[in-house]
């Protein structure tokens, strides 16, 4: 059941690589990362879960920096 989250997360992150808008790209990274985080929790993989948290936090920081630079 949770493998669907992994597949969707991987697809979303793969699509995000091709998006030209940095703001939308970071949003896709966060959504895909959260989906993969759900999957990594379901398979009880601590390393994968930790890496996903770092990935999500990095994308959120990038979103914050982009928003701050626009103001």
HELIX and SHEET records of a PDB file:
HELIX    1   1 UNK A    3  UNK A   18  1                                  16    
HELIX    2   2 UNK A   22  UNK A   42  1                                  21    
HELIX    3   3 UNK A   46  UNK A   70  1                                  25    
END                                                                             
